[in-house]
Amino acid sequence: MDENKTKKDKNPEGGNNVVRGVYQTYRAEFKKIVWPSRETLIKHTVTVIAVSLIFGAYIALTDGAFGVLFGWFVSLVS
């Protein structure tokens, strides 16, 4: 069974190189990442915060309006 293993599958200490291979793969992929510039990152962050605030305000107003309408409807039925 040992004859089926190649030198590349074993390191001098007798263990396998799986961890080293995974690490090298991740490192190579990480080098391919194109990181955004500081200006782009700030613009996108501001956009996300603004859109979140707008949707949050919309949801709060809609929830308040439905609450008032539901209260009015309950008072009519009672």
C-alpha positions as a Markdown table, in Angstrom:
| # | Residue | x | y | z |
|---|---|---|---|---|
| 1 | Met | 0.0 | 0.0 | 0.0 |
| 2 | Asp | 2.9 | 2.4 | 0.7 |
| 3 | Glu | 4.1 | 1.9 | -2.9 |
| 4 | Asn | 0.9 | 3.6 | -4.1 |
| 5 | Lys | 1.8 | 6.9 | -2.3 |
| 6 | Thr | 4.1 | 9.3 | -4.1 |
| 7 | Lys | 6.8 | 11.5 | -2.5 |
| 8 | Lys | 4.5 | 14.4 | -3.0 |
| 9 | Asp | 1.9 | 12.9 | -0.7 |
| 10 | Lys | 4.3 | 12.7 | 2.2 |
| 11 | Asn | 6.6 | 15.1 | 4.0 |
| 12 | Pro | 9.9 | 14.0 | 5.6 |
| 13 | Glu | 8.2 | 13.5 | 9.0 |
| 14 | Gly | 5.8 | 10.9 | 7.5 |
| 15 | Gly | 2.6 | 13.0 | 7.6 |
| 16 | Asn | 0.6 | 14.1 | 4.6 |
| 17 | Asn | 0.6 | 17.5 | 3.0 |
| 18 | Val | -3.1 | 18.1 | 3.0 |
| 19 | Val | -3.0 | 21.0 | 5.4 |
| 20 | Arg | -0.1 | 22.6 | 3.5 |
| 21 | Gly | -2.0 | 22.1 | 0.2 |
| 22 | Val | -5.2 | 23.7 | 1.5 |
| 23 | Tyr | -3.3 | 26.6 | 3.0 |
| 24 | Gln | -1.5 | 27.2 | -0.3 |
| 25 | Thr | -4.7 | 27.0 | -2.2 |
| 26 | Tyr | -6.4 | 29.6 | 0.1 |
| 27 | Arg | -3.4 | 31.8 | -0.1 |
| 28 | Ala | -3.4 | 31.7 | -3.9 |
| 29 | Glu | -7.1 | 32.5 | -4.0 |
| 30 | Phe | -6.7 | 35.3 | -1.5 |
| 31 | Lys | -4.1 | 36.9 | -3.7 |
| 32 | Lys | -6.7 | 37.1 | -6.6 |
| 33 | Ile | -9.1 | 39.3 | -4.5 |
| 34 | Val | -9.4 | 42.8 | -5.8 |
| 35 | Trp | -10.0 | 44.9 | -2.7 |
| 36 | Pro | -12.0 | 48.2 | -3.1 |
| 37 | Ser | -10.3 | 51.5 | -2.6 |
| 38 | Arg | -10.9 | 53.6 | 0.5 |
| 39 | Glu | -13.1 | 56.0 | -1.4 |
| 40 | Thr | -15.3 | 53.2 | -2.9 |
| 41 | Leu | -15.6 | 51.6 | 0.5 |
| 42 | Ile | -16.8 | 54.8 | 2.1 |
| 43 | Lys | -19.3 | 55.5 | -0.8 |
| 44 | His | -20.8 | 52.0 | -0.5 |
| 45 | Thr | -21.0 | 52.2 | 3.3 |
| 46 | Val | -22.8 | 55.5 | 3.2 |
| 47 | Thr | -25.2 | 54.2 | 0.5 |
| 48 | Val | -26.0 | 51.1 | 2.6 |
| 49 | Ile | -26.6 | 53.2 | 5.7 |
| 50 | Ala | -28.8 | 55.7 | 3.8 |
| 51 | Val | -30.9 | 53.0 | 2.2 |
| 52 | Ser | -31.2 | 51.2 | 5.5 |
| 53 | Leu | -32.5 | 54.4 | 7.2 |
| 54 | Ile | -34.9 | 55.0 | 4.4 |
| 55 | Phe | -36.4 | 51.5 | 4.5 |
| 56 | Gly | -36.4 | 51.6 | 8.3 |
| 57 | Ala | -38.4 | 54.9 | 8.2 |
| 58 | Tyr | -40.8 | 53.5 | 5.6 |
| 59 | Ile | -41.4 | 50.4 | 7.8 |
| 60 | Ala | -41.9 | 52.4 | 10.9 |
| 61 | Leu | -44.4 | 54.8 | 9.2 |
| 62 | Thr | -46.3 | 51.8 | 7.6 |
| 63 | Asp | -46.4 | 50.0 | 10.9 |
| 64 | Gly | -47.6 | 53.1 | 12.7 |
| 65 | Ala | -50.3 | 53.8 | 10.1 |
| 66 | Phe | -51.6 | 50.2 | 10.2 |
| 67 | Gly | -51.6 | 50.4 | 14.0 |
| 68 | Val | -53.7 | 53.5 | 14.0 |
| 69 | Leu | -56.1 | 52.0 | 11.4 |
| 70 | Phe | -56.3 | 48.7 | 13.3 |
| 71 | Gly | -57.1 | 50.7 | 16.6 |
| 72 | Trp | -59.7 | 52.7 | 14.7 |
| 73 | Phe | -61.3 | 49.6 | 13.3 |
| 74 | Val | -61.3 | 47.8 | 16.7 |
| 75 | Ser | -63.0 | 50.9 | 18.3 |
| 76 | Leu | -65.7 | 50.8 | 15.6 |
| 77 | Val | -66.4 | 47.2 | 16.1 |
| 78 | Ser | -66.6 | 47.4 | 19.9 |
